[in-house]
């Protein structure tokens, strides 16, 4: 089984935090990183995952900085996103994932944002 490292963009939000919790308890996942601009909220989510199967850590990332997004994603097997509003961030995140060579999955629920990418 391949051991995975996954970064969750917007991982401190309502949906993102649930993604982090689920991933942290998924067999084969070694590490989940919460990527968010809100350090306090991200640390709270990480604390709720204490004792989970996977290690959970926090990385502060500015989703408007393409270089920072690429750097954040490039050392992970996969990047997931729950970062909204999607019409502002989805295209930026997809572009960064492509440049980072990361597999990418999103919970994007905005039709126009999904069509754009």
LUMPA-183679 format. One record per residue (C-alpha): residue number from 1; residue in three letters; x, y, z. Coordinates in pm, whole numbers, always signed. Each point is the difference from the previous one (the first is absolute). Layout:
<rs>
resi=NUM; resn=ALA; east=X; north=Y; up=Z
...
</rs>
This chain:
<rs>
resi=1; resn=UNK; east=+0; north=+0; up=+0
resi=2; resn=UNK; east=+128; north=+346; up=-91
resi=3; resn=UNK; east=+30; north=+231; up=+300
resi=4; resn=UNK; east=-148; north=+338; up=-89
resi=5; resn=UNK; east=+67; north=+357; up=+105
resi=6; resn=UNK; east=-293; north=+230; up=-73
resi=7; resn=UNK; east=-35; north=+377; up=+31
resi=8; resn=UNK; east=-351; north=+142; up=+47
resi=9; resn=UNK; east=-41; north=+356; up=-122
resi=10; resn=UNK; east=-258; north=+179; up=+214
resi=11; resn=UNK; east=+34; north=-282; up=+250
resi=12; resn=UNK; east=-105; north=+217; up=+295
resi=13; resn=UNK; east=-347; north=+78; up=-136
resi=14; resn=UNK; east=-325; north=-186; up=+59
resi=15; resn=UNK; east=+32; north=-240; up=-294
resi=16; resn=UNK; east=+379; north=-7; up=-9
resi=17; resn=UNK; east=+26; north=-99; up=+365
resi=18; resn=UNK; east=-227; north=-300; up=-63
resi=19; resn=UNK; east=+223; north=-99; up=-291
resi=20; resn=UNK; east=+304; north=+23; up=+228
resi=21; resn=UNK; east=-167; north=-212; up=+269
resi=22; resn=UNK; east=-103; north=-267; up=-251
resi=23; resn=UNK; east=+340; north=-10; up=-169
resi=24; resn=UNK; east=+183; north=-19; up=+334
resi=25; resn=UNK; east=-185; north=-322; up=+79
resi=26; resn=UNK; east=+40; north=-156; up=-345
resi=27; resn=UNK; east=+231; north=-304; up=-29
resi=28; resn=UNK; east=+303; north=+77; up=-213
resi=29; resn=UNK; east=+4; north=+371; up=+79
resi=30; resn=UNK; east=+317; north=+90; up=+189
resi=31; resn=UNK; east=-36; north=+376; up=+28
resi=32; resn=UNK; east=-271; north=+261; up=-53
resi=33; resn=UNK; east=+97; north=+365; up=-15
resi=34; resn=UNK; east=-258; north=+270; up=+62
resi=35; resn=UNK; east=+81; north=+288; up=-237
resi=36; resn=UNK; east=-186; north=+312; up=+100
resi=37; resn=UNK; east=+50; north=+372; up=+61
resi=38; resn=UNK; east=-171; north=-27; up=+339
resi=39; resn=UNK; east=+269; north=-142; up=+229
resi=40; resn=UNK; east=-219; north=-6; up=+310
resi=41; resn=UNK; east=-280; north=-195; up=-167
resi=42; resn=UNK; east=+249; north=-236; up=-166
resi=43; resn=UNK; east=+164; north=-77; up=+334
resi=44; resn=UNK; east=-343; north=-75; up=+151
resi=45; resn=UNK; east=-73; north=-249; up=-277
resi=46; resn=UNK; east=+341; north=-161; up=+46
resi=47; resn=UNK; east=-71; north=-39; up=+372
resi=48; resn=UNK; east=-329; north=-177; up=-71
resi=49; resn=UNK; east=+199; north=-255; up=-201
resi=50; resn=UNK; east=+251; north=-71; up=+277
resi=51; resn=UNK; east=+38; north=-376; up=+27
resi=52; resn=UNK; east=-124; north=-64; up=-354
resi=53; resn=UNK; east=+170; north=-261; up=-215
resi=54; resn=UNK; east=+176; north=+265; up=-210
resi=55; resn=UNK; east=+210; north=+289; up=+124
resi=56; resn=UNK; east=-179; north=+333; up=-46
resi=57; resn=UNK; east=+188; north=+327; up=-30
resi=58; resn=UNK; east=-62; north=+359; up=-107
resi=59; resn=UNK; east=+149; north=+210; up=-279
resi=60; resn=UNK; east=-99; north=+365; up=-39
resi=61; resn=UNK; east=-52; north=+69; up=-371
resi=62; resn=UNK; east=-118; north=+307; up=-191
resi=63; resn=UNK; east=-234; north=-132; up=-269
resi=64; resn=UNK; east=+57; north=+314; up=-207
resi=65; resn=UNK; east=+375; north=-70; up=-31
resi=66; resn=UNK; east=+60; north=-247; up=-285
resi=67; resn=UNK; east=+359; north=-71; up=+101
resi=68; resn=UNK; east=-100; north=-69; up=+359
resi=69; resn=UNK; east=-274; north=-236; up=-117
resi=70; resn=UNK; east=+239; north=-190; up=-226
resi=71; resn=UNK; east=+259; north=-26; up=+277
resi=72; resn=UNK; east=-267; north=-117; up=+244
resi=73; resn=UNK; east=-129; north=-274; up=-232
resi=74; resn=UNK; east=+317; north=-138; up=-157
resi=75; resn=UNK; east=+111; north=-229; up=+283
resi=76; resn=UNK; east=-337; north=-178; up=+30
resi=77; resn=UNK; east=-148; north=-295; up=-184
resi=78; resn=UNK; east=-331; north=+181; up=-31
resi=79; resn=UNK; east=-154; north=+339; up=+58
resi=80; resn=UNK; east=-365; north=+30; up=+97
resi=81; resn=UNK; east=-200; north=+319; up=+17
resi=82; resn=UNK; east=-300; north=+123; up=+191
resi=83; resn=UNK; east=+106; north=+362; up=-43
resi=84; resn=UNK; east=-276; north=+232; up=-101
resi=85; resn=UNK; east=-143; north=+201; up=-134
resi=86; resn=UNK; east=+87; north=-220; up=-292
resi=87; resn=UNK; east=-51; north=+270; up=-262
resi=88; resn=UNK; east=+296; north=+181; up=+163
resi=89; resn=UNK; east=+233; north=-290; up=+70
resi=90; resn=UNK; east=-69; north=-314; up=-205
resi=91; resn=UNK; east=+185; north=+102; up=-318
resi=92; resn=UNK; east=+297; north=+122; up=+206
resi=93; resn=UNK; east=+18; north=-328; up=+190
resi=94; resn=UNK; east=-27; north=-215; up=-311
resi=95; resn=UNK; east=+278; north=+200; up=-170
resi=96; resn=UNK; east=+222; north=-36; up=+307
resi=97; resn=UNK; east=-66; north=-375; up=+23
resi=98; resn=UNK; east=+94; north=-43; up=-366
resi=99; resn=UNK; east=+321; north=+198; up=+48
resi=100; resn=UNK; east=+79; north=-197; up=+316
resi=101; resn=UNK; east=-64; north=-334; up=-171
resi=102; resn=UNK; east=-253; north=-88; up=+271
resi=103; resn=UNK; east=-311; north=-211; up=-38
resi=104; resn=UNK; east=-296; north=+228; up=+80
resi=105; resn=UNK; east=-353; north=-50; up=+127
resi=106; resn=UNK; east=-251; north=+265; up=+97
resi=107; resn=UNK; east=-343; north=+23; up=+156
resi=108; resn=UNK; east=-76; north=+293; up=-233
resi=109; resn=UNK; east=-376; north=+42; up=-15
resi=110; resn=UNK; east=-17; north=+309; up=-221
resi=111; resn=UNK; east=-95; north=-85; up=-358
resi=112; resn=UNK; east=+173; north=+298; up=-160
resi=113; resn=UNK; east=+323; north=-54; up=+194
resi=114; resn=UNK; east=+4; north=-367; up=-97
resi=115; resn=UNK; east=-64; north=+83; up=-366
resi=116; resn=UNK; east=+285; north=+253; up=+3
resi=117; resn=UNK; east=+254; north=-267; up=+87
</rs>
